[in-house]
Amino acid sequence: MLYLVYLEDIDNNAPIRGPLLEEHMAHIGAYVDRINLAGPIMRPDGESQAGGVLLIEADSEQDVRSIVEADPYFEAGLWPVVRIHAFKEIINAWKNDT
């Protein structure tokens, strides 16, 4: 099953994001075969990161939560808001039928 993960950063995120970037990327890299989409969401200035979005293949929401909660960014308190939703991807099937 696919899960959409919304991760919202704290306001003053730079002291966490910068120093832990390599550890965060290594953690995400360990799951690259299960991640269909990943990237930052941006603040209105278009340059500052405000959080992130992931689309993860997993057996359960708890499996996804375990991945997120083991991330160095989460452990450091970067994401006070984490939303995980089951997701049904349909656009590619729709595009292939047209």
N, C-alpha and C positions, 0 to 999 in steps of 0.2 A: 504494500500500500504506500501511496505517496503522502507526505506530510509537509505542509507549508509552515515554516517557522519564521516568526517576526521577532526581531531582537531590537529593543530600543535602548540606546545609550543614555548614561547620565549626562547632564549638561556639560560638565568639565571633564571630557573624556580623554584629552590629550595625554595626561600623565599616566594613563593606563594603556591606551592604544599603542603609542610609540614603543615603549619598552617591552611590551609583550607581543608585538606583531609576529616575530619569528616563531615563538612558541604557539601562538594561535594558528599560524599557517601550517605548522607541523601537525597540530591536532586535526585540523580540517583535512590535511593531506592523507591522514590515516583512514579517512572515510570517503575519499574521492570516488571510489567505485560505487558508492551509494548516494552521492550528491549529484542531482541533475541540474541544479542551478544554485549559484551563490554569489552574493555581492553586497556592497554597502548601499544603504539608503542615505540620501544626502540632505543636509540642512538647506534652507532657502537660498543661501549664498551659492549653492552648487559646488562648493569646494570642500566643505567640512562634513565629515561623516556623522550621521545621527544614529546609526545602528546597522542592521543587516537583515537580509532575507535569505533563507535556505529552502530548497526543495529536496527533501531526503526520502529515499526508499527505505522503509523499515517495517518490521513485523507489528509494532505497536507504538502508541504514543509514548509509553514509558521508555521504550528503546531510544526514541528520539530525545526525550528528556535527559536520559543518561548521557547521550553524546554531548548535548548542550551544556549540561552541568559539569562535565569534565573538562570543558574548554577553559584555558587560562584566563580568558576575558571574563567569563562568568564567575570563576573562582575569585577574581580580583574585584568583583562588584560592578563591572561595566554595564551589565544588562539588568536593571531592576524590573524591566518589563519583558517577559518572554511569553509569546502566544504560539501555541502549536495547534494546528487544525488539520484534520484529514482533508485530502485534496484529490479531486478528480480532474485529471487533465483531459480535455476534449478537443482543443483547437487543432492539434496535429491530425487527428482522425478526421475532423471536419474538413480541414484543408485538403487532405488526400482524397476525400469523396467528391470534392468540387472540381 
